[in-house]
Amino acid sequence: MNRIAPNRTPGGDPPCPTIEFPDDLIAAQQAYWEAGARVQEVTDALPSSVAVLAGEAEVTEEQRAAEA
């Protein structure tokens, strides 16, 4: 029977330490993800650049304002 010593892995190596992340770092990461999601929403609502160049679609003033 293999026994694991306290705070040891079966191979005898110490376990990985627990990493604590500061609250401001977590908040910054969440803000980054939210901003990325908003950018995706705005760009998904735009017509394709090919359609705009072909004159088949255009970017509205509302869409331009959302880009700002």
CHARMM internal coordinates of N, CA and C (Angstrom, degrees):
IC EDIT
DIST 1 N 1 CA 1.4410
DIST 1 CA 1 C 1.5265
ANGL 1 N 1 CA 1 C 108.05
DIST 1 C 2 N 1.3218
ANGL 1 CA 1 C 2 N 115.45
DIHE 1 N 1 CA 1 C 2 N 131.51
DIST 2 N 2 CA 1.4625
ANGL 1 C 2 N 2 CA 120.90
DIHE 1 CA 1 C 2 N 2 CA 175.91
DIST 2 CA 2 C 1.5156
ANGL 2 N 2 CA 2 C 109.66
DIHE 1 C 2 N 2 CA 2 C -89.33
DIST 2 C 3 N 1.2794
ANGL 2 CA 2 C 3 N 115.72
DIHE 2 N 2 CA 2 C 3 N 132.57
DIST 3 N 3 CA 1.4629
ANGL 2 C 3 N 3 CA 120.60
DIHE 2 CA 2 C 3 N 3 CA 176.45
DIST 3 CA 3 C 1.5248
ANGL 3 N 3 CA 3 C 108.04
DIHE 2 C 3 N 3 CA 3 C -112.91
DIST 3 C 4 N 1.2853
ANGL 3 CA 3 C 4 N 115.01
DIHE 3 N 3 CA 3 C 4 N 146.11
DIST 4 N 4 CA 1.4584
ANGL 3 C 4 N 4 CA 120.76
DIHE 3 CA 3 C 4 N 4 CA 177.62
DIST 4 CA 4 C 1.5125
ANGL 4 N 4 CA 4 C 107.46
DIHE 3 C 4 N 4 CA 4 C -106.62
DIST 4 C 5 N 1.3176
ANGL 4 CA 4 C 5 N 114.71
DIHE 4 N 4 CA 4 C 5 N 121.46
DIST 5 N 5 CA 1.4648
ANGL 4 C 5 N 5 CA 119.09
DIHE 4 CA 4 C 5 N 5 CA 178.28
DIST 5 CA 5 C 1.5204
ANGL 5 N 5 CA 5 C 108.59
DIHE 4 C 5 N 5 CA 5 C -67.68
DIST 5 C 6 N 1.3099
ANGL 5 CA 5 C 6 N 117.87
DIHE 5 N 5 CA 5 C 6 N 151.63
DIST 6 N 6 CA 1.4728
ANGL 5 C 6 N 6 CA 119.19
DIHE 5 CA 5 C 6 N 6 CA 177.79
DIST 6 CA 6 C 1.5213
ANGL 6 N 6 CA 6 C 110.01
DIHE 5 C 6 N 6 CA 6 C -54.96
DIST 6 C 7 N 1.3294
ANGL 6 CA 6 C 7 N 115.32
DIHE 6 N 6 CA 6 C 7 N 136.32
DIST 7 N 7 CA 1.4666
ANGL 6 C 7 N 7 CA 122.85
DIHE 6 CA 6 C 7 N 7 CA 179.27
DIST 7 CA 7 C 1.5252
ANGL 7 N 7 CA 7 C 112.99
DIHE 6 C 7 N 7 CA 7 C 62.48
DIST 7 C 8 N 1.3010
ANGL 7 CA 7 C 8 N 117.70
DIHE 7 N 7 CA 7 C 8 N 25.15
DIST 8 N 8 CA 1.4664
ANGL 7 C 8 N 8 CA 121.20
DIHE 7 CA 7 C 8 N 8 CA 177.66
DIST 8 CA 8 C 1.5229
ANGL 8 N 8 CA 8 C 109.40
DIHE 7 C 8 N 8 CA 8 C -128.85
DIST 8 C 9 N 1.3110
ANGL 8 CA 8 C 9 N 116.56
DIHE 8 N 8 CA 8 C 9 N 150.78
DIST 9 N 9 CA 1.4574
ANGL 8 C 9 N 9 CA 121.97
DIHE 8 CA 8 C 9 N 9 CA 174.98
DIST 9 CA 9 C 1.5197
ANGL 9 N 9 CA 9 C 108.03
DIHE 8 C 9 N 9 CA 9 C -91.54
DIST 9 C 10 N 1.3431
ANGL 9 CA 9 C 10 N 118.74
DIHE 9 N 9 CA 9 C 10 N 167.21
DIST 10 N 10 CA 1.4673
ANGL 9 C 10 N 10 CA 119.84
DIHE 9 CA 9 C 10 N 10 CA -179.51
DIST 10 CA 10 C 1.5231
ANGL 10 N 10 CA 10 C 113.32
DIHE 9 C 10 N 10 CA 10 C -55.48
DIST 10 C 11 N 1.3237
ANGL 10 CA 10 C 11 N 119.06
DIHE 10 N 10 CA 10 C 11 N -29.91
DIST 11 N 11 CA 1.4604
ANGL 10 C 11 N 11 CA 121.97
DIHE 10 CA 10 C 11 N 11 CA 179.33
DIST 11 CA 11 C 1.5195
ANGL 11 N 11 CA 11 C 113.06
DIHE 10 C 11 N 11 CA 11 C -81.23
DIST 11 C 12 N 1.2982
ANGL 11 CA 11 C 12 N 116.94
DIHE 11 N 11 CA 11 C 12 N -4.36
DIST 12 N 12 CA 1.4484
ANGL 11 C 12 N 12 CA 120.32
DIHE 11 CA 11 C 12 N 12 CA 179.36
DIST 12 CA 12 C 1.5133
ANGL 12 N 12 CA 12 C 115.00
DIHE 11 C 12 N 12 CA 12 C 93.96
DIST 12 C 13 N 1.3465
ANGL 12 CA 12 C 13 N 117.18
DIHE 12 N 12 CA 12 C 13 N -7.39
DIST 13 N 13 CA 1.4575
ANGL 12 C 13 N 13 CA 120.14
DIHE 12 CA 12 C 13 N 13 CA 179.46
DIST 13 CA 13 C 1.5213
ANGL 13 N 13 CA 13 C 109.96
DIHE 12 C 13 N 13 CA 13 C -78.09
DIST 13 C 14 N 1.3274
ANGL 13 CA 13 C 14 N 117.13
DIHE 13 N 13 CA 13 C 14 N 147.89
DIST 14 N 14 CA 1.4673
ANGL 13 C 14 N 14 CA 118.50
DIHE 13 CA 13 C 14 N 14 CA 175.59
DIST 14 CA 14 C 1.5276
ANGL 14 N 14 CA 14 C 109.86
DIHE 13 C 14 N 14 CA 14 C -66.49
DIST 14 C 15 N 1.3149
ANGL 14 CA 14 C 15 N 117.97
DIHE 14 N 14 CA 14 C 15 N 148.94
DIST 15 N 15 CA 1.4690
ANGL 14 C 15 N 15 CA 119.92
DIHE 14 CA 14 C 15 N 15 CA -179.63
DIST 15 CA 15 C 1.5209
ANGL 15 N 15 CA 15 C 111.24
DIHE 14 C 15 N 15 CA 15 C -69.90
DIST 15 C 16 N 1.3113
ANGL 15 CA 15 C 16 N 115.28
DIHE 15 N 15 CA 15 C 16 N 163.92
DIST 16 N 16 CA 1.4615
ANGL 15 C 16 N 16 CA 120.15
DIHE 15 CA 15 C 16 N 16 CA 176.15
DIST 16 CA 16 C 1.5219
ANGL 16 N 16 CA 16 C 108.56
DIHE 15 C 16 N 16 CA 16 C -64.90
DIST 16 C 17 N 1.3139
ANGL 16 CA 16 C 17 N 116.71
DIHE 16 N 16 CA 16 C 17 N 140.74
DIST 17 N 17 CA 1.4642
ANGL 16 C 17 N 17 CA 118.91
DIHE 16 CA 16 C 17 N 17 CA 179.47
DIST 17 CA 17 C 1.5226
ANGL 17 N 17 CA 17 C 110.73
DIHE 16 C 17 N 17 CA 17 C -71.50
DIST 17 C 18 N 1.2944
ANGL 17 CA 17 C 18 N 116.21
DIHE 17 N 17 CA 17 C 18 N 155.26
DIST 18 N 18 CA 1.4542
ANGL 17 C 18 N 18 CA 121.59
DIHE 17 CA 17 C 18 N 18 CA 174.28
DIST 18 CA 18 C 1.5208
ANGL 18 N 18 CA 18 C 107.87
DIHE 17 C 18 N 18 CA 18 C -76.55
DIST 18 C 19 N 1.3005
ANGL 18 CA 18 C 19 N 115.45
DIHE 18 N 18 CA 18 C 19 N 133.33
DIST 19 N 19 CA 1.4520
ANGL 18 C 19 N 19 CA 120.29
DIHE 18 CA 18 C 19 N 19 CA -179.16
DIST 19 CA 19 C 1.5255
ANGL 19 N 19 CA 19 C 108.56
DIHE 18 C 19 N 19 CA 19 C -105.08
DIST 19 C 20 N 1.3025
ANGL 19 CA 19 C 20 N 116.62
DIHE 19 N 19 CA 19 C 20 N 127.33
DIST 20 N 20 CA 1.4570
ANGL 19 C 20 N 20 CA 122.58
DIHE 19 CA 19 C 20 N 20 CA 176.72
DIST 20 CA 20 C 1.5252
ANGL 20 N 20 CA 20 C 108.44
DIHE 19 C 20 N 20 CA 20 C -103.14
DIST 20 C 21 N 1.3313
ANGL 20 CA 20 C 21 N 116.53
DIHE 20 N 20 CA 20 C 21 N 127.48
DIST 21 N 21 CA 1.4550
ANGL 20 C 21 N 21 CA 121.06
DIHE 20 CA 20 C 21 N 21 CA 178.30
DIST 21 CA 21 C 1.5240
ANGL 21 N 21 CA 21 C 108.96
DIHE 20 C 21 N 21 CA 21 C -102.20
DIST 21 C 22 N 1.3340
ANGL 21 CA 21 C 22 N 117.41
DIHE 21 N 21 CA 21 C 22 N 134.32
DIST 22 N 22 CA 1.4649
ANGL 21 C 22 N 22 CA 120.67
DIHE 21 CA 21 C 22 N 22 CA 179.28
DIST 22 CA 22 C 1.5345
ANGL 22 N 22 CA 22 C 111.18
DIHE 21 C 22 N 22 CA 22 C -62.44
DIST 22 C 23 N 1.3258
ANGL 22 CA 22 C 23 N 115.88
DIHE 22 N 22 CA 22 C 23 N 148.24
DIST 23 N 23 CA 1.4652
ANGL 22 C 23 N 23 CA 120.75
DIHE 22 CA 22 C 23 N 23 CA -178.98
DIST 23 CA 23 C 1.5195
ANGL 23 N 23 CA 23 C 112.02
DIHE 22 C 23 N 23 CA 23 C -59.33
DIST 23 C 24 N 1.3372
ANGL 23 CA 23 C 24 N 118.18
DIHE 23 N 23 CA 23 C 24 N -37.55
DIST 24 N 24 CA 1.4612
ANGL 23 C 24 N 24 CA 119.47
DIHE 23 CA 23 C 24 N 24 CA -179.08
DIST 24 CA 24 C 1.5299
ANGL 24 N 24 CA 24 C 111.57
DIHE 23 C 24 N 24 CA 24 C -68.06
DIST 24 C 25 N 1.3219
ANGL 24 CA 24 C 25 N 117.52
DIHE 24 N 24 CA 24 C 25 N -30.04
DIST 25 N 25 CA 1.4608
ANGL 24 C 25 N 25 CA 120.65
DIHE 24 CA 24 C 25 N 25 CA 176.17
DIST 25 CA 25 C 1.5268
ANGL 25 N 25 CA 25 C 110.46
DIHE 24 C 25 N 25 CA 25 C -69.20
DIST 25 C 26 N 1.3136
ANGL 25 CA 25 C 26 N 116.51
DIHE 25 N 25 CA 25 C 26 N -42.58
DIST 26 N 26 CA 1.4681
ANGL 25 C 26 N 26 CA 120.94
DIHE 25 CA 25 C 26 N 26 CA 177.51
DIST 26 CA 26 C 1.5255
ANGL 26 N 26 CA 26 C 110.04
DIHE 25 C 26 N 26 CA 26 C -62.99
DIST 26 C 27 N 1.3366
ANGL 26 CA 26 C 27 N 117.22
DIHE 26 N 26 CA 26 C 27 N -43.29
DIST 27 N 27 CA 1.4626
ANGL 26 C 27 N 27 CA 121.26
DIHE 26 CA 26 C 27 N 27 CA 178.70
DIST 27 CA 27 C 1.5261
ANGL 27 N 27 CA 27 C 110.84
DIHE 26 C 27 N 27 CA 27 C -62.61
DIST 27 C 28 N 1.3201
ANGL 27 CA 27 C 28 N 117.38
DIHE 27 N 27 CA 27 C 28 N -41.27
DIST 28 N 28 CA 1.4670
ANGL 27 C 28 N 28 CA 120.83
DIHE 27 CA 27 C 28 N 28 CA 178.77
DIST 28 CA 28 C 1.5233
ANGL 28 N 28 CA 28 C 110.92
DIHE 27 C 28 N 28 CA 28 C -64.04
DIST 28 C 29 N 1.3220
ANGL 28 CA 28 C 29 N 117.37
DIHE 28 N 28 CA 28 C 29 N -40.36
DIST 29 N 29 CA 1.4696
ANGL 28 C 29 N 29 CA 120.43
DIHE 28 CA 28 C 29 N 29 CA 178.90
DIST 29 CA 29 C 1.5234
ANGL 29 N 29 CA 29 C 110.44
DIHE 28 C 29 N 29 CA 29 C -65.23
DIST 29 C 30 N 1.3250
ANGL 29 CA 29 C 30 N 117.17
DIHE 29 N 29 CA 29 C 30 N -42.30
DIST 30 N 30 CA 1.4682
ANGL 29 C 30 N 30 CA 120.01
DIHE 29 CA 29 C 30 N 30 CA 178.95
DIST 30 CA 30 C 1.5239
ANGL 30 N 30 CA 30 C 111.12
DIHE 29 C 30 N 30 CA 30 C -64.80
DIST 30 C 31 N 1.3367
ANGL 30 CA 30 C 31 N 117.46
DIHE 30 N 30 CA 30 C 31 N -40.53
DIST 31 N 31 CA 1.4653
ANGL 30 C 31 N 31 CA 120.73
DIHE 30 CA 30 C 31 N 31 CA 177.61
DIST 31 CA 31 C 1.5269
ANGL 31 N 31 CA 31 C 110.54
DIHE 30 C 31 N 31 CA 31 C -63.07
DIST 31 C 32 N 1.3211
ANGL 31 CA 31 C 32 N 116.49
DIHE 31 N 31 CA 31 C 32 N -38.59
DIST 32 N 32 CA 1.4662
ANGL 31 C 32 N 32 CA 121.30
DIHE 31 CA 31 C 32 N 32 CA 178.30
DIST 32 CA 32 C 1.5262
ANGL 32 N 32 CA 32 C 110.41
DIHE 31 C 32 N 32 CA 32 C -62.85
DIST 32 C 33 N 1.3334
ANGL 32 CA 32 C 33 N 116.96
DIHE 32 N 32 CA 32 C 33 N -45.94
DIST 33 N 33 CA 1.4707
ANGL 32 C 33 N 33 CA 120.61
DIHE 32 CA 32 C 33 N 33 CA 178.73
DIST 33 CA 33 C 1.5234
ANGL 33 N 33 CA 33 C 111.47
DIHE 32 C 33 N 33 CA 33 C -63.24
DIST 33 C 34 N 1.3474
ANGL 33 CA 33 C 34 N 117.14
DIHE 33 N 33 CA 33 C 34 N -40.89
DIST 34 N 34 CA 1.4626
ANGL 33 C 34 N 34 CA 120.78
DIHE 33 CA 33 C 34 N 34 CA 179.00
DIST 34 CA 34 C 1.5285
ANGL 34 N 34 CA 34 C 110.76
DIHE 33 C 34 N 34 CA 34 C -64.69
DIST 34 C 35 N 1.3270
ANGL 34 CA 34 C 35 N 117.45
DIHE 34 N 34 CA 34 C 35 N -41.45
DIST 35 N 35 CA 1.4603
ANGL 34 C 35 N 35 CA 120.88
DIHE 34 CA 34 C 35 N 35 CA 178.04
DIST 35 CA 35 C 1.5288
ANGL 35 N 35 CA 35 C 110.53
DIHE 34 C 35 N 35 CA 35 C -64.47
DIST 35 C 36 N 1.3113
ANGL 35 CA 35 C 36 N 116.74
DIHE 35 N 35 CA 35 C 36 N -40.50
DIST 36 N 36 CA 1.4626
ANGL 35 C 36 N 36 CA 120.62
DIHE 35 CA 35 C 36 N 36 CA 177.49
DIST 36 CA 36 C 1.5185
ANGL 36 N 36 CA 36 C 111.81
DIHE 35 C 36 N 36 CA 36 C -62.68
DIST 36 C 37 N 1.3243
ANGL 36 CA 36 C 37 N 116.66
DIHE 36 N 36 CA 36 C 37 N -39.13
DIST 37 N 37 CA 1.4681
ANGL 36 C 37 N 37 CA 120.73
DIHE 36 CA 36 C 37 N 37 CA 178.19
DIST 37 CA 37 C 1.5271
ANGL 37 N 37 CA 37 C 110.25
DIHE 36 C 37 N 37 CA 37 C -66.24
DIST 37 C 38 N 1.3355
ANGL 37 CA 37 C 38 N 116.77
DIHE 37 N 37 CA 37 C 38 N -39.16
DIST 38 N 38 CA 1.4702
ANGL 37 C 38 N 38 CA 120.41
DIHE 37 CA 37 C 38 N 38 CA 179.02
DIST 38 CA 38 C 1.5220
ANGL 38 N 38 CA 38 C 110.73
DIHE 37 C 38 N 38 CA 38 C -66.01
DIST 38 C 39 N 1.3151
ANGL 38 CA 38 C 39 N 117.29
DIHE 38 N 38 CA 38 C 39 N -42.77
DIST 39 N 39 CA 1.4713
ANGL 38 C 39 N 39 CA 120.78
DIHE 38 CA 38 C 39 N 39 CA 176.65
DIST 39 CA 39 C 1.5272
ANGL 39 N 39 CA 39 C 109.73
DIHE 38 C 39 N 39 CA 39 C -59.11
DIST 39 C 40 N 1.3051
ANGL 39 CA 39 C 40 N 117.11
DIHE 39 N 39 CA 39 C 40 N -42.77
DIST 40 N 40 CA 1.4682
ANGL 39 C 40 N 40 CA 120.64
DIHE 39 CA 39 C 40 N 40 CA 179.52
DIST 40 CA 40 C 1.5255
ANGL 40 N 40 CA 40 C 110.72
DIHE 39 C 40 N 40 CA 40 C -62.62
DIST 40 C 41 N 1.3397
ANGL 40 CA 40 C 41 N 118.02
DIHE 40 N 40 CA 40 C 41 N -41.70
DIST 41 N 41 CA 1.4664
ANGL 40 C 41 N 41 CA 121.56
DIHE 40 CA 40 C 41 N 41 CA 177.24
DIST 41 CA 41 C 1.5222
ANGL 41 N 41 CA 41 C 111.23
DIHE 40 C 41 N 41 CA 41 C -59.04
DIST 41 C 42 N 1.3322
ANGL 41 CA 41 C 42 N 116.03
DIHE 41 N 41 CA 41 C 42 N -47.17
DIST 42 N 42 CA 1.4616
ANGL 41 C 42 N 42 CA 120.66
DIHE 41 CA 41 C 42 N 42 CA -177.31
DIST 42 CA 42 C 1.5271
ANGL 42 N 42 CA 42 C 110.39
DIHE 41 C 42 N 42 CA 42 C -64.75
DIST 42 C 43 N 1.3198
ANGL 42 CA 42 C 43 N 117.31
DIHE 42 N 42 CA 42 C 43 N -47.05
DIST 43 N 43 CA 1.4686
ANGL 42 C 43 N 43 CA 119.15
DIHE 42 CA 42 C 43 N 43 CA -177.53
DIST 43 CA 43 C 1.5245
ANGL 43 N 43 CA 43 C 111.99
DIHE 42 C 43 N 43 CA 43 C -70.05
DIST 43 C 44 N 1.3282
ANGL 43 CA 43 C 44 N 117.74
DIHE 43 N 43 CA 43 C 44 N -31.44
DIST 44 N 44 CA 1.4674
ANGL 43 C 44 N 44 CA 120.08
DIHE 43 CA 43 C 44 N 44 CA 176.75
DIST 44 CA 44 C 1.5263
ANGL 44 N 44 CA 44 C 111.77
DIHE 43 C 44 N 44 CA 44 C -65.99
DIST 44 C 45 N 1.3466
ANGL 44 CA 44 C 45 N 116.94
DIHE 44 N 44 CA 44 C 45 N -28.47
DIST 45 N 45 CA 1.4608
ANGL 44 C 45 N 45 CA 120.97
DIHE 44 CA 44 C 45 N 45 CA -178.73
DIST 45 CA 45 C 1.5269
ANGL 45 N 45 CA 45 C 112.76
DIHE 44 C 45 N 45 CA 45 C -80.60
DIST 45 C 46 N 1.3238
ANGL 45 CA 45 C 46 N 117.65
DIHE 45 N 45 CA 45 C 46 N -12.36
DIST 46 N 46 CA 1.4682
ANGL 45 C 46 N 46 CA 120.85
DIHE 45 CA 45 C 46 N 46 CA -178.88
DIST 46 CA 46 C 1.5270
ANGL 46 N 46 CA 46 C 110.91
DIHE 45 C 46 N 46 CA 46 C -81.09
DIST 46 C 47 N 1.3432
ANGL 46 CA 46 C 47 N 116.48
DIHE 46 N 46 CA 46 C 47 N 149.03
DIST 47 N 47 CA 1.4696
ANGL 46 C 47 N 47 CA 118.46
DIHE 46 CA 46 C 47 N 47 CA 174.32
DIST 47 CA 47 C 1.5208
ANGL 47 N 47 CA 47 C 109.79
DIHE 46 C 47 N 47 CA 47 C -69.37
DIST 47 C 48 N 1.3062
ANGL 47 CA 47 C 48 N 115.99
DIHE 47 N 47 CA 47 C 48 N 162.28
DIST 48 N 48 CA 1.4667
ANGL 47 C 48 N 48 CA 118.64
DIHE 47 CA 47 C 48 N 48 CA -179.85
DIST 48 CA 48 C 1.5216
ANGL 48 N 48 CA 48 C 109.92
DIHE 47 C 48 N 48 CA 48 C -66.94
DIST 48 C 49 N 1.3191
ANGL 48 CA 48 C 49 N 115.53
DIHE 48 N 48 CA 48 C 49 N 147.90
DIST 49 N 49 CA 1.4609
ANGL 48 C 49 N 49 CA 119.81
DIHE 48 CA 48 C 49 N 49 CA 179.50
DIST 49 CA 49 C 1.5312
ANGL 49 N 49 CA 49 C 110.74
DIHE 48 C 49 N 49 CA 49 C -64.69
DIST 49 C 50 N 1.3128
ANGL 49 CA 49 C 50 N 117.55
DIHE 49 N 49 CA 49 C 50 N -30.38
DIST 50 N 50 CA 1.4683
ANGL 49 C 50 N 50 CA 121.25
DIHE 49 CA 49 C 50 N 50 CA 178.28
DIST 50 CA 50 C 1.5226
ANGL 50 N 50 CA 50 C 109.55
DIHE 49 C 50 N 50 CA 50 C -65.41
DIST 50 C 51 N 1.3471
ANGL 50 CA 50 C 51 N 116.65
DIHE 50 N 50 CA 50 C 51 N -43.20
DIST 51 N 51 CA 1.4653
ANGL 50 C 51 N 51 CA 120.46
DIHE 50 CA 50 C 51 N 51 CA 179.22
DIST 51 CA 51 C 1.5256
ANGL 51 N 51 CA 51 C 110.97
DIHE 50 C 51 N 51 CA 51 C -65.53
DIST 51 C 52 N 1.3225
ANGL 51 CA 51 C 52 N 117.17
DIHE 51 N 51 CA 51 C 52 N -38.39
DIST 52 N 52 CA 1.4713
ANGL 51 C 52 N 52 CA 120.63
DIHE 51 CA 51 C 52 N 52 CA 178.43
DIST 52 CA 52 C 1.5270
ANGL 52 N 52 CA 52 C 109.58
DIHE 51 C 52 N 52 CA 52 C -64.37
DIST 52 C 53 N 1.3324
ANGL 52 CA 52 C 53 N 117.06
DIHE 52 N 52 CA 52 C 53 N -47.01
DIST 53 N 53 CA 1.4699
ANGL 52 C 53 N 53 CA 120.50
DIHE 52 CA 52 C 53 N 53 CA -179.82
DIST 53 CA 53 C 1.5245
ANGL 53 N 53 CA 53 C 112.16
DIHE 52 C 53 N 53 CA 53 C -64.05
DIST 53 C 54 N 1.3259
ANGL 53 CA 53 C 54 N 116.60
DIHE 53 N 53 CA 53 C 54 N -32.74
DIST 54 N 54 CA 1.4596
ANGL 53 C 54 N 54 CA 120.22
DIHE 53 CA 53 C 54 N 54 CA 179.90
DIST 54 CA 54 C 1.5269
ANGL 54 N 54 CA 54 C 111.75
DIHE 53 C 54 N 54 CA 54 C -80.39
DIST 54 C 55 N 1.3397
ANGL 54 CA 54 C 55 N 117.55
DIHE 54 N 54 CA 54 C 55 N -4.84
DIST 55 N 55 CA 1.4580
ANGL 54 C 55 N 55 CA 120.67
DIHE 54 CA 54 C 55 N 55 CA -179.35
DIST 55 CA 55 C 1.5118
ANGL 55 N 55 CA 55 C 113.10
DIHE 54 C 55 N 55 CA 55 C 79.20
DIST 55 C 56 N 1.3253
ANGL 55 CA 55 C 56 N 117.09
DIHE 55 N 55 CA 55 C 56 N 12.53
DIST 56 N 56 CA 1.4595
ANGL 55 C 56 N 56 CA 121.30
DIHE 55 CA 55 C 56 N 56 CA -178.55
DIST 56 CA 56 C 1.5215
ANGL 56 N 56 CA 56 C 112.85
DIHE 55 C 56 N 56 CA 56 C -89.39
DIST 56 C 57 N 1.3176
ANGL 56 CA 56 C 57 N 116.75
DIHE 56 N 56 CA 56 C 57 N -12.29
DIST 57 N 57 CA 1.4606
ANGL 56 C 57 N 57 CA 121.58
DIHE 56 CA 56 C 57 N 57 CA -179.96
DIST 57 CA 57 C 1.5176
ANGL 57 N 57 CA 57 C 108.10
DIHE 56 C 57 N 57 CA 57 C -154.30
DIST 57 C 58 N 1.3135
ANGL 57 CA 57 C 58 N 115.62
DIHE 57 N 57 CA 57 C 58 N 161.21
DIST 58 N 58 CA 1.4615
ANGL 57 C 58 N 58 CA 118.88
DIHE 57 CA 57 C 58 N 58 CA 174.73
DIST 58 CA 58 C 1.5223
ANGL 58 N 58 CA 58 C 109.46
DIHE 57 C 58 N 58 CA 58 C -144.23
DIST 58 C 59 N 1.3122
ANGL 58 CA 58 C 59 N 114.17
DIHE 58 N 58 CA 58 C 59 N 158.06
DIST 59 N 59 CA 1.4592
ANGL 58 C 59 N 59 CA 121.13
DIHE 58 CA 58 C 59 N 59 CA 179.30
DIST 59 CA 59 C 1.5177
ANGL 59 N 59 CA 59 C 107.19
DIHE 58 C 59 N 59 CA 59 C -83.90
DIST 59 C 60 N 1.3291
ANGL 59 CA 59 C 60 N 116.09
DIHE 59 N 59 CA 59 C 60 N 126.79
DIST 60 N 60 CA 1.4614
ANGL 59 C 60 N 60 CA 120.35
DIHE 59 CA 59 C 60 N 60 CA -178.79
DIST 60 CA 60 C 1.5341
ANGL 60 N 60 CA 60 C 110.41
DIHE 59 C 60 N 60 CA 60 C -79.29
DIST 60 C 61 N 1.3220
ANGL 60 CA 60 C 61 N 115.46
DIHE 60 N 60 CA 60 C 61 N 165.24
DIST 61 N 61 CA 1.4650
ANGL 60 C 61 N 61 CA 120.17
DIHE 60 CA 60 C 61 N 61 CA 177.16
DIST 61 CA 61 C 1.5292
ANGL 61 N 61 CA 61 C 110.06
DIHE 60 C 61 N 61 CA 61 C -62.93
DIST 61 C 62 N 1.3066
ANGL 61 CA 61 C 62 N 117.17
DIHE 61 N 61 CA 61 C 62 N -36.34
DIST 62 N 62 CA 1.4725
ANGL 61 C 62 N 62 CA 121.38
DIHE 61 CA 61 C 62 N 62 CA 177.69
DIST 62 CA 62 C 1.5296
ANGL 62 N 62 CA 62 C 110.63
DIHE 61 C 62 N 62 CA 62 C -62.11
DIST 62 C 63 N 1.3309
ANGL 62 CA 62 C 63 N 116.15
DIHE 62 N 62 CA 62 C 63 N -42.60
DIST 63 N 63 CA 1.4645
ANGL 62 C 63 N 63 CA 119.81
DIHE 62 CA 62 C 63 N 63 CA 178.16
DIST 63 CA 63 C 1.5264
ANGL 63 N 63 CA 63 C 110.87
DIHE 62 C 63 N 63 CA 63 C -67.00
DIST 63 C 64 N 1.3245
ANGL 63 CA 63 C 64 N 117.28
DIHE 63 N 63 CA 63 C 64 N -38.58
DIST 64 N 64 CA 1.4698
ANGL 63 C 64 N 64 CA 120.13
DIHE 63 CA 63 C 64 N 64 CA 177.15
DIST 64 CA 64 C 1.5303
ANGL 64 N 64 CA 64 C 110.66
DIHE 63 C 64 N 64 CA 64 C -62.32
DIST 64 C 65 N 1.3238
ANGL 64 CA 64 C 65 N 116.59
DIHE 64 N 64 CA 64 C 65 N -40.78
DIST 65 N 65 CA 1.4567
ANGL 64 C 65 N 65 CA 120.82
DIHE 64 CA 64 C 65 N 65 CA 179.78
DIST 65 CA 65 C 1.5308
ANGL 65 N 65 CA 65 C 110.81
DIHE 64 C 65 N 65 CA 65 C -65.24
DIST 65 C 66 N 1.3213
ANGL 65 CA 65 C 66 N 116.53
DIHE 65 N 65 CA 65 C 66 N -36.75
DIST 66 N 66 CA 1.4725
ANGL 65 C 66 N 66 CA 120.36
DIHE 65 CA 65 C 66 N 66 CA 178.96
DIST 66 CA 66 C 1.5292
ANGL 66 N 66 CA 66 C 111.55
DIHE 65 C 66 N 66 CA 66 C -67.20
DIST 66 C 67 N 1.3360
ANGL 66 CA 66 C 67 N 116.52
DIHE 66 N 66 CA 66 C 67 N -27.59
DIST 67 N 67 CA 1.4635
ANGL 66 C 67 N 67 CA 121.07
DIHE 66 CA 66 C 67 N 67 CA 178.99
DIST 67 CA 67 C 1.5245
ANGL 67 N 67 CA 67 C 112.13
DIHE 66 C 67 N 67 CA 67 C -72.54
DIST 67 C 68 N 1.3168
ANGL 67 CA 67 C 68 N 116.87
DIHE 67 N 67 CA 67 C 68 N -25.25
DIST 68 N 68 CA 1.4665
ANGL 67 C 68 N 68 CA 120.58
DIHE 67 CA 67 C 68 N 68 CA -174.99
DIST 68 CA 68 C 1.5004
ANGL 68 N 68 CA 68 C 112.98
DIHE 67 C 68 N 68 CA 68 C -73.25
END
COOR INIT
IC SEED 1 N 1 CA 1 C
IC BUILD
